[in-house]
Amino acid sequence: MEIARSHRDCMLVAVFGLVGSATTLAMPALLGRAIDDIFRGGSMRWAAIAVAIIALAVVADLVDTFASASYSARATASLRQELVRRVLTVAPHRFLAFSLGDLVGRVSARAPEAAQATLSRITLWLGLLPPLGSLVLLALMDYSLAIAFLGGVGLVALILRSFSRATMEATSAYQLSQGSIAGRLAEALSGARTIAAAGTLGLERERVLKPMGELSFFGVRMWRVLARSSAQAAVAGPLVLVAVLAAGGLVLTAGQISPGELFAAGRYAVLGAGLGSLTGVIGALARARAAGASVGEILDRPPLTFGRVSTSDGEGRLSFEGVGVRGLLHGIDLDLPAGAAIAVVGRSGAGKSVLAALAARLRDPDSGRVLLDGVPLPSLSEAALRASIGCAFERPNLFLGTPAESISLGRKDFPVMAAAQAARAHDFIARLPHGYDTPIAQAPMSGGEAQRLGLARAWSARRLLVLDDATSSLDMVTEREIAATLLAEGRTRLIVTHRVTTAERADVVVWLDNGRVRGAGPHAMLCHDPGYRAVFS
C-alpha cells in the first residue's frame, strides 16, 4: 500500500511539475502579448489570460510541494523497512564486512538521502525544461536570440557538469568517513568495560575520532565546490541576459520583433540564467546517489530463501554431504544419529561455530548440502525450520523487554515457564522484583544467567537443538543439571563445547581440525589420540 501511494505521489510531482514548467514558459509570451496590446491600445485579453495562468501555477506549486513531501516520507519509510527486512533475513556472516555502527548508519542516516534519488532526478529534469523551452521559443522569435542564449547557457551547463563530478566524489568520501566514525564508536561502546579496565580512554577517544580529519577535509571540499560553482554560475547567468538583450535590441531596431517580444526574450534569458540555481538539486542528487550506493551494498546481499516443505516429521537425524565453506570447512561428510547428544570439539578456528551455523541454517554451505531427516534444509519452510531447530549461543542477545519476552521472542503460546525450568532459569527469574515481567534493564544478569535465558529460548525446538558453546559461563553444578536434562531429551543435540566433561557425556564426538573432520565417535575411542587430548589441554 505504501509503495503504491509513493508511486502516486511521484506521478503527482512529475505531472504538476510539468504543469508548473509549462506555465513558467507561457508567462513571458503572454505578458509580451499583453504589453503589445497596451502599446496598440487594444484589449486586456492577454493580461487576463496571464492572471489565470498565474493562478494555475500557484495551484501546481502547492500540489507539487505537498506531493514531494509525501513522497519523501513514504519512500524513506519504505526503504528503511526494506533495509531492516534485508538485514534481518540475510545470513549474518554476509555482514561481517560492516561494523555495527556503519551498518546502523546506512539504515538510519543514509536511507532518507537515498530515498530522494528519484525525486531529485525528476526535479533536475523539470529544472532543465524551462531553459530548453526558452531556447525553442527564442528560436521561433529570431534565430539570433537563440544563438545568444545558447552561448551563455552553454557556459552555465559546463559549470554544472564540473560541479556534479566534484560534488559526487566529495560526497561519497564524506559518507565513508562518517561510517568509519560510527563503526569505531559502536566498537568502543560495546567494549566500554575493557577500555575502562585498561585505562585507555584517551587512546580510544583518539582512535574513534581519527577519521575526523578526513571528514572535515571532505566536508570543506563539498562547500568549496558548491561555493565556487555558485559564484561561477552567478557570473555566467547575467551574461545570458546581457547577450540576449543585446541581440534583442538589434533585432528590435531592425523591426524584426515587437517591444513585447523583447520583454519576453528578456524573461526567457532570465530562465536560462536560472540554470545555475540547479547546483542545489545536483548536490542533492549527488548525495542521493552516494547514499544509494551505500545502502545498495546491503540490498545486494541475497536473503535466505525457504522452501515449501512444511512437515516437521522425523526424529532429528542430521546429515552433512560433501559440505564446504570457502576457507573454513572442507568436504564434511557426517551422518549423525537421531536423538543423540553430539559434541563438536576442536581448537579455536577449527570451524565448530560454522558447522553449528550450517546445522541451524543460519547460513548455507558453498558446496554440498545439509539434511534433517533426509530433507535438505533449504527445502523446509521457514516456520517448519524454526519449529524443528532451536539455537542457543555463548553470548545471547536478550534485547529490551522482560525475561518472558526475551524467551518467547513474541512467539504465541510459547511455554515460557516450562522452558525456563528446563534451562534452570526459573529460580533466578522468580527472585526478580516482578518475576517474568521485570524489565531486563532493571535486572542486571550474570553471563551464566543470560545463557540460561538463551537456552530457554531454544528449548521448544522439536527435533534439533544447536548449542554453540551455550553453557560456557555456567557453574559446574548448573551445567551438570542442564546436561542431565539434555541427555534425557529425545531430540538431537549438537553441542559445540570446550569442556571435556561434555564430550565424555556425549553419544558421539565430532573432532574438527583446520576445517576437516579428523575423527568421529565416542569420547572413549577418540581419547587414545594425543592430538584429541590436546584439544582440552
C-alpha positions as CSV (number, residue, x, y, z in Angstrom):
1,M,0.0,0.0,0.0
2,E,2.8,2.4,1.0
3,I,4.7,1.7,-2.2
4,A,1.6,2.3,-4.3
5,R,1.0,5.6,-2.5
6,S,4.6,6.7,-3.0
7,H,4.3,5.9,-6.8
8,R,1.1,8.0,-6.9
9,D,2.9,10.9,-5.1
10,C,5.8,10.6,-7.6
11,M,3.4,10.8,-10.5
12,L,1.8,13.9,-9.0
13,V,5.2,15.6,-8.6
14,A,6.0,14.8,-12.3
15,V,2.6,15.9,-13.6
16,F,2.3,19.1,-11.7
17,G,5.9,19.8,-12.2
18,L,5.3,19.7,-15.9
19,V,2.3,22.0,-15.4
20,G,4.5,24.4,-13.5
21,S,7.2,24.3,-16.2
22,A,4.6,24.9,-18.9
23,T,3.1,27.9,-17.0
24,T,6.7,29.3,-16.5
25,L,7.3,29.1,-20.2
26,A,3.9,30.5,-21.1
27,M,4.1,33.6,-18.8
28,P,6.8,35.6,-20.7
29,A,5.0,35.2,-24.1
30,L,1.6,36.1,-22.5
31,L,3.0,39.2,-20.8
32,G,4.7,40.2,-24.0
33,R,1.4,39.9,-25.9
34,A,-0.2,42.0,-23.1
35,I,2.4,44.7,-23.5
36,D,2.0,44.8,-27.2
37,D,-1.8,45.2,-26.7
38,I,-1.2,48.1,-24.3
39,F,1.0,49.8,-26.8
40,R,-1.6,49.4,-29.5
41,G,-4.4,50.5,-27.2
42,G,-6.1,47.1,-27.6
43,S,-8.0,44.9,-25.1
44,M,-6.7,43.3,-21.9
45,R,-7.5,39.8,-23.0
46,W,-3.9,38.6,-22.8
47,A,-3.4,40.2,-19.4
48,A,-6.5,38.3,-18.1
49,I,-5.1,35.0,-19.5
50,A,-1.8,35.7,-17.8
51,V,-3.6,36.2,-14.5
52,A,-5.4,32.8,-15.0
53,I,-2.0,31.1,-15.8
54,I,-0.5,32.6,-12.6
55,A,-3.4,31.1,-10.6
56,L,-2.8,27.7,-12.2
57,A,1.0,28.0,-11.4
58,V,0.2,28.7,-7.8
59,V,-2.1,25.6,-7.6
60,A,0.5,23.4,-9.4
61,D,3.2,24.6,-7.0
62,L,1.1,23.8,-3.9
63,V,0.2,20.3,-5.2
64,D,3.9,19.7,-6.2
65,T,5.1,20.8,-2.7
66,F,2.6,18.5,-0.9
67,A,3.3,15.5,-3.2
68,S,7.1,16.0,-2.8
69,A,6.9,16.0,1.0
70,S,4.5,13.0,1.0
71,Y,6.7,11.1,-1.4
72,S,9.9,11.8,0.6
73,A,8.2,10.5,3.8
74,R,6.7,7.4,2.2
75,A,9.8,6.5,0.1
76,T,12.1,6.9,3.2
77,A,9.8,4.6,5.3
78,S,9.6,2.0,2.5
79,L,13.4,2.0,2.0
80,R,14.1,1.7,5.7
81,Q,11.6,-1.2,6.1
82,E,13.3,-3.0,3.2
83,L,16.7,-2.4,4.6
84,V,15.7,-3.7,8.1
85,R,14.0,-6.7,6.5
86,R,17.1,-7.4,4.4
87,V,19.4,-7.1,7.4
88,L,17.3,-9.5,9.4
89,T,16.8,-12.1,6.7
90,V,20.3,-12.2,5.2
91,A,22.7,-14.8,6.7
92,P,24.6,-13.0,9.5
93,H,28.1,-13.8,8.1
94,R,27.3,-11.7,5.0
95,F,27.5,-8.5,7.1
96,L,30.9,-9.3,8.7
97,A,32.5,-6.7,6.4
98,F,30.4,-4.0,8.1
99,S,31.0,-2.6,11.5
100,L,27.8,-2.4,13.6
101,G,27.9,1.4,13.7
102,D,28.4,1.7,9.9
103,L,25.5,-0.8,9.3
104,V,23.2,1.2,11.6
105,G,24.2,4.4,9.9
106,R,23.4,3.1,6.5
107,V,20.0,2.0,7.6
108,S,19.1,5.1,9.7
109,A,21.0,8.1,8.3
110,R,21.6,7.3,4.6
111,A,18.2,5.8,3.8
112,P,16.5,9.3,3.8
113,E,19.1,10.6,1.3
114,A,19.0,7.5,-0.9
115,A,15.2,7.7,-0.9
116,Q,15.4,11.2,-2.6
117,A,17.1,9.8,-5.7
118,T,14.0,9.5,-7.9
119,L,12.6,12.8,-6.7
120,S,15.9,14.6,-7.3
121,R,16.1,13.2,-10.8
122,I,12.5,14.4,-11.6
123,T,13.3,17.8,-10.1
124,L,16.5,18.0,-12.2
125,W,14.7,17.2,-15.4
126,L,11.9,19.6,-14.6
127,G,14.5,22.2,-13.9
128,L,16.0,21.7,-17.3
129,L,12.7,22.1,-19.1
130,P,12.4,26.0,-18.8
131,P,15.8,26.7,-20.3
132,L,15.3,24.2,-23.1
133,G,11.8,25.5,-23.8
134,S,13.2,29.1,-23.7
135,L,15.7,28.1,-26.4
136,V,13.0,26.8,-28.6
137,L,10.7,29.8,-28.1
138,L,13.6,32.3,-28.7
139,A,14.4,30.5,-31.9
140,L,10.8,30.9,-33.0
141,M,11.1,34.7,-32.4
142,D,14.5,35.1,-34.1
143,Y,17.4,32.8,-34.5
144,S,19.9,35.4,-33.4
145,L,18.2,35.5,-30.0
146,A,18.6,31.7,-29.7
147,I,22.3,31.8,-30.6
148,A,23.0,34.5,-28.0
149,F,21.0,32.5,-25.4
150,L,22.7,29.2,-26.3
151,G,26.2,30.7,-25.8
152,G,25.6,31.9,-22.3
153,V,23.6,28.8,-21.2
154,G,26.3,26.5,-22.6
155,L,28.8,28.1,-20.2
156,V,26.5,27.6,-17.3
157,A,26.0,23.9,-18.3
158,L,29.8,23.4,-18.3
159,I,29.9,24.8,-14.8
160,L,27.1,22.4,-13.7
161,R,28.8,19.4,-15.2
162,S,32.1,20.1,-13.4
163,F,30.2,20.7,-10.2
164,S,28.3,17.4,-10.5
165,R,31.5,15.4,-10.8
166,A,33.3,17.1,-8.0
167,T,30.5,17.0,-5.5
168,M,29.8,13.3,-6.2
169,E,33.4,12.4,-5.3
170,A,33.4,14.6,-2.2
171,T,30.1,13.3,-1.0
172,S,31.0,9.7,-1.3
173,A,34.2,10.2,0.6
174,Y,32.4,12.2,3.3
175,Q,29.8,9.4,3.8
176,L,32.6,6.8,4.1
177,S,34.3,8.9,6.8
178,Q,31.0,9.2,8.6
179,G,30.6,5.4,8.5
180,S,34.1,4.8,9.8
181,I,33.5,7.1,12.8
182,A,30.1,5.4,13.6
183,G,31.7,2.0,13.4
184,R,34.6,2.9,15.7
185,L,32.1,4.5,18.2
186,A,29.9,1.3,18.3
187,E,33.0,-0.8,18.9
188,A,34.1,1.5,21.8
189,L,30.6,1.4,23.3
190,S,30.4,-2.4,23.2
191,G,33.9,-2.6,24.8
192,A,33.4,0.1,27.4
193,R,34.3,-2.2,30.3
194,T,37.5,-3.3,28.6
195,I,38.5,0.3,27.9
196,A,37.8,1.4,31.5
197,A,39.7,-1.6,32.9
198,A,42.7,-0.9,30.7
199,G,42.7,2.8,31.4
200,T,42.9,3.6,27.7
201,L,40.0,6.1,27.4
202,G,42.3,8.8,25.9
203,L,43.7,6.4,23.3
204,E,40.3,5.1,22.4
205,R,38.9,8.6,22.0
206,E,41.8,9.4,19.6
207,R,41.1,6.1,17.7
208,V,37.3,6.9,17.3
209,L,37.9,10.5,16.3
210,K,40.9,9.8,14.0
211,P,38.8,10.0,10.8
212,M,37.5,13.5,11.8
213,G,40.4,15.0,9.8
214,E,39.2,13.2,6.7
215,L,35.6,14.1,7.5
216,S,36.5,17.8,7.9
217,F,38.5,17.8,4.7
218,F,35.8,16.4,2.5
219,G,33.1,18.5,4.2
220,V,35.1,21.6,3.5
221,R,35.7,20.4,0.0
222,M,32.0,20.0,-0.7
223,W,31.3,23.5,0.5
224,R,34.2,24.9,-1.6
225,V,32.9,23.1,-4.7
226,L,29.4,24.5,-4.1
227,A,30.7,28.0,-3.4
228,R,32.9,28.0,-6.5
229,S,30.2,26.7,-8.8
230,S,27.6,29.1,-7.4
231,A,30.0,32.0,-7.9
232,Q,30.7,30.9,-11.4
233,A,27.0,30.5,-12.2
234,A,26.3,33.9,-10.7
235,V,28.7,35.5,-13.1
236,A,27.7,33.4,-16.1
237,G,24.0,33.8,-15.5
238,P,23.8,37.6,-16.1
239,L,25.9,37.1,-19.3
240,V,23.0,35.2,-20.7
241,L,20.6,38.1,-20.0
242,V,23.1,40.7,-21.4
243,A,23.7,38.6,-24.6
244,V,20.0,38.1,-25.3
245,L,19.0,41.7,-24.6
246,A,21.9,43.0,-26.8
247,A,20.8,40.8,-29.7
248,G,17.2,41.6,-29.0
249,G,17.9,45.4,-29.1
250,L,19.5,45.0,-32.5
251,V,16.5,43.0,-34.0
252,L,14.0,45.3,-32.3
253,T,15.8,48.3,-34.0
254,A,15.6,46.4,-37.3
255,G,11.8,45.9,-36.7
256,Q,12.0,42.2,-36.7
257,I,10.4,41.8,-33.2
258,S,8.0,43.9,-31.2
259,P,8.6,45.5,-27.7
260,G,6.5,42.8,-26.1
261,E,8.7,40.1,-27.7
262,L,11.8,41.9,-26.5
263,F,10.3,41.8,-23.0
264,A,9.5,38.0,-23.4
265,A,13.1,37.4,-24.7
266,G,14.5,39.1,-21.6
267,R,12.3,36.8,-19.3
268,Y,13.4,33.7,-21.2
269,A,17.0,34.8,-20.8
270,V,16.4,35.0,-17.0
271,L,15.1,31.4,-17.1
272,G,18.3,30.4,-18.9
273,A,20.4,32.2,-16.3
274,G,18.4,30.3,-13.6
275,L,20.0,27.1,-14.8
276,G,22.8,27.9,-12.4
277,S,20.4,27.6,-9.5
278,L,20.3,23.8,-10.1
279,T,23.5,23.4,-8.1
280,G,21.3,22.6,-5.1
281,V,19.4,20.0,-7.0
282,I,22.5,18.4,-8.4
283,G,24.1,18.4,-5.0
284,A,21.0,16.6,-3.6
285,L,21.2,14.1,-6.4
286,A,24.9,13.5,-5.8
287,R,24.2,12.9,-2.1
288,A,21.3,10.6,-3.0
289,R,23.4,8.6,-5.5
290,A,26.2,8.2,-2.9
291,A,23.8,7.2,-0.2
292,G,22.1,4.8,-2.7
293,A,25.4,3.1,-3.5
294,S,25.9,2.8,0.3
295,V,22.6,1.2,1.0
296,G,22.8,-0.8,-2.2
297,E,25.7,-2.8,-0.7
298,I,23.1,-4.0,1.9
299,L,20.3,-4.7,-0.7
300,D,22.8,-6.6,-2.9
301,R,23.2,-9.3,-0.3
302,P,20.6,-12.0,-1.0
303,P,18.4,-13.1,1.8
304,L,18.0,-16.7,2.8
305,T,15.1,-18.3,0.9
306,F,13.0,-21.1,2.2
307,G,11.2,-24.0,0.6
308,R,7.6,-25.2,0.9
309,V,8.1,-28.4,2.9
310,S,6.0,-27.7,6.0
311,T,6.1,-31.1,7.7
312,S,8.2,-31.4,10.9
313,D,8.1,-35.2,11.0
314,G,11.2,-37.1,11.9
315,E,13.4,-37.8,14.9
316,G,16.3,-35.4,14.1
317,R,18.9,-37.3,12.0
318,L,21.4,-34.7,10.8
319,S,23.5,-35.3,7.7
320,F,26.3,-33.4,6.1
321,E,27.1,-34.4,2.5
322,G,30.3,-33.0,1.0
323,V,29.8,-29.8,2.8
324,G,32.3,-27.0,2.2
325,V,32.5,-23.3,3.2
326,R,35.2,-21.4,1.4
327,G,38.3,-21.1,3.6
328,L,36.5,-22.6,6.7
329,L,35.2,-26.1,6.1
330,H,36.3,-28.7,3.6
331,G,34.5,-31.8,2.5
332,I,32.4,-32.5,5.6
333,D,30.6,-35.9,5.5
334,L,28.7,-36.8,8.6
335,D,25.6,-38.9,9.3
336,L,24.6,-38.1,12.9
337,P,22.0,-40.4,14.6
338,A,18.6,-39.0,15.7
339,G,18.1,-38.4,19.3
340,A,21.9,-38.4,20.1
341,A,24.0,-35.9,22.0
342,I,26.7,-34.9,19.6
343,A,29.7,-32.8,20.9
344,V,31.6,-30.8,18.4
345,V,35.2,-30.1,19.6
346,G,38.4,-28.7,18.2
347,R,40.9,-25.9,18.7
348,S,39.9,-22.3,18.1
349,G,39.4,-21.7,14.4
350,A,38.7,-25.3,13.6
351,G,35.2,-24.5,12.2
352,K,33.0,-25.5,15.1
353,S,30.7,-22.5,15.1
354,V,30.5,-22.6,11.3
355,L,29.4,-26.2,11.4
356,A,26.8,-25.2,14.0
357,A,25.5,-22.3,11.9
358,L,25.1,-24.7,9.0
359,A,23.1,-27.2,11.1
360,A,20.8,-24.4,12.3
361,R,20.7,-23.0,8.7
362,L,21.9,-19.6,9.8
363,R,24.0,-19.8,6.6
364,D,24.2,-22.1,3.6
365,P,27.3,-24.1,2.5
366,D,29.2,-23.1,-0.6
367,S,29.2,-26.7,-1.7
368,G,27.4,-29.8,-0.6
369,R,24.2,-29.9,1.4
370,V,22.8,-30.3,5.0
371,L,19.8,-32.5,5.6
372,L,17.4,-33.0,8.5
373,D,15.7,-36.4,8.4
374,G,16.6,-36.7,4.8
375,V,15.2,-33.3,3.8
376,P,17.6,-30.6,2.6
377,L,17.3,-27.6,5.0
378,P,16.6,-25.1,2.2
379,S,13.5,-27.2,1.2
380,L,11.9,-26.6,4.6
381,S,9.5,-23.6,5.0
382,E,10.7,-21.0,7.5
383,A,8.0,-22.0,10.0
384,A,8.9,-25.7,9.8
385,L,12.6,-25.0,10.0
386,R,12.4,-22.8,13.1
387,A,9.9,-25.1,14.8
388,S,12.3,-28.0,14.2
389,I,15.6,-26.4,15.1
390,G,16.5,-24.3,18.1
391,C,19.7,-22.4,18.7
392,A,21.5,-21.1,21.8
393,F,24.8,-19.1,21.7
394,E,27.7,-18.3,24.0
395,R,26.6,-14.6,24.3
396,P,22.8,-14.5,23.7
397,N,21.2,-11.1,22.9
398,L,18.4,-10.6,25.5
399,F,17.0,-7.5,23.8
400,L,15.0,-4.9,25.7
401,G,11.8,-6.0,27.4
402,T,11.2,-8.7,30.1
403,P,12.6,-12.2,30.6
404,A,9.3,-13.6,29.4
405,E,9.5,-11.5,26.2
406,S,13.2,-12.4,25.7
407,I,12.4,-16.1,26.0
408,S,9.3,-16.1,23.8
409,L,10.6,-13.5,21.2
410,G,6.9,-12.8,20.6
411,R,6.0,-16.3,19.7
412,K,2.4,-17.1,20.7
413,D,1.7,-19.9,23.1
414,F,5.4,-20.4,23.8
415,P,5.8,-22.4,27.0
416,V,7.9,-19.7,28.7
417,M,7.9,-21.1,32.3
418,A,8.4,-24.7,31.3
419,A,11.4,-23.7,29.1
420,A,12.8,-21.6,31.9
421,Q,12.5,-24.5,34.3
422,A,14.3,-26.9,31.9
423,A,17.1,-24.4,31.4
424,R,17.4,-23.8,35.2
425,A,16.4,-20.2,34.7
426,H,13.1,-20.2,36.6
427,D,14.6,-19.8,40.1
428,F,16.6,-16.6,39.5
429,I,13.8,-15.1,37.3
430,A,11.3,-15.7,40.2
431,R,13.5,-13.7,42.5
432,L,13.4,-10.6,40.3
433,P,11.2,-7.8,41.5
434,H,8.4,-8.5,39.1
435,G,9.3,-12.1,38.1
436,Y,9.0,-12.8,34.4
437,D,7.6,-9.3,33.8
438,T,10.7,-7.4,35.3
439,P,12.3,-5.1,32.7
440,I,15.7,-6.6,31.8
441,A,17.2,-3.1,32.0
442,Q,16.3,-3.2,35.8
443,A,17.6,-6.8,36.3
444,P,21.3,-7.0,35.6
445,M,22.3,-10.6,34.9
446,S,25.5,-12.6,35.0
447,G,26.8,-14.3,31.9
448,G,25.5,-17.6,33.1
449,E,22.0,-16.3,33.8
450,A,21.9,-14.7,30.3
451,Q,23.0,-18.1,28.8
452,R,20.2,-19.8,30.7
453,L,17.6,-17.4,29.1
454,G,19.2,-18.2,25.7
455,L,18.8,-21.9,26.4
456,A,15.2,-21.5,27.4
457,R,14.5,-19.6,24.2
458,A,15.7,-22.6,22.2
459,W,14.2,-25.3,24.3
460,S,10.9,-25.8,22.4
461,A,12.6,-27.0,19.2
462,R,11.1,-30.3,18.2
463,R,13.9,-32.2,16.5
464,L,17.3,-30.5,16.9
465,L,19.0,-28.2,19.4
466,V,22.1,-26.5,18.3
467,L,24.1,-25.2,21.3
468,D,27.1,-23.1,20.3
469,D,29.2,-23.0,23.5
470,A,25.9,-22.1,25.1
471,T,26.9,-23.4,28.6
472,S,30.4,-22.0,28.8
473,S,29.5,-19.4,31.5
474,L,27.5,-21.8,33.7
475,D,28.9,-23.1,37.0
476,M,29.7,-26.8,37.1
477,V,26.6,-27.7,39.1
478,T,24.1,-25.9,36.9
479,E,25.9,-27.2,33.7
480,R,25.7,-30.7,35.0
481,E,22.0,-30.3,35.8
482,I,21.3,-28.9,32.3
483,A,23.5,-31.6,30.7
484,A,21.4,-34.3,32.5
485,T,18.2,-32.8,31.2
486,L,19.7,-32.7,27.7
487,L,20.8,-36.3,27.9
488,A,17.2,-37.3,28.9
489,E,15.8,-35.5,25.9
490,G,14.6,-37.3,22.8
491,R,15.8,-34.6,20.4
492,T,19.1,-34.5,18.7
493,R,21.6,-32.1,20.4
494,L,24.6,-30.6,18.5
495,I,26.8,-29.1,21.2
496,V,29.8,-27.0,20.5
497,T,32.0,-27.2,23.5
498,H,35.4,-26.8,25.0
499,R,34.7,-28.9,28.1
500,V,36.0,-32.5,28.3
501,T,33.1,-33.4,30.7
502,T,30.6,-32.5,28.0
503,A,32.4,-34.6,25.4
504,E,32.6,-37.5,27.9
505,R,28.8,-37.5,28.3
506,A,28.0,-37.2,24.6
507,D,26.9,-40.1,22.5
508,V,29.1,-39.0,19.6
509,V,32.1,-36.6,19.4
510,V,32.9,-34.8,16.1
511,W,36.6,-33.7,16.2
512,L,37.3,-30.8,13.8
513,D,40.8,-29.8,12.9
514,N,41.5,-27.0,10.4
515,G,38.0,-27.2,8.8
516,R,38.1,-31.0,8.4
517,V,36.7,-34.0,10.4
518,R,39.7,-35.6,12.0
519,G,37.7,-38.1,14.0
520,A,34.1,-39.0,14.9
521,G,33.0,-41.4,17.5
522,P,32.6,-41.9,21.3
523,H,35.0,-39.9,23.5
524,A,36.4,-43.1,24.9
525,M,37.6,-44.1,21.5
526,L,39.0,-40.7,20.4
527,C,40.8,-40.0,23.7
528,H,43.5,-42.5,22.7
529,D,44.8,-40.0,20.2
530,P,47.2,-37.5,21.7
531,G,46.0,-34.8,19.3
532,Y,42.5,-35.2,20.6
533,R,43.6,-35.0,24.2
534,A,45.5,-31.8,23.4
535,V,42.2,-30.1,22.4
536,F,41.2,-30.0,26.0
537,S,44.7,-29.2,27.5
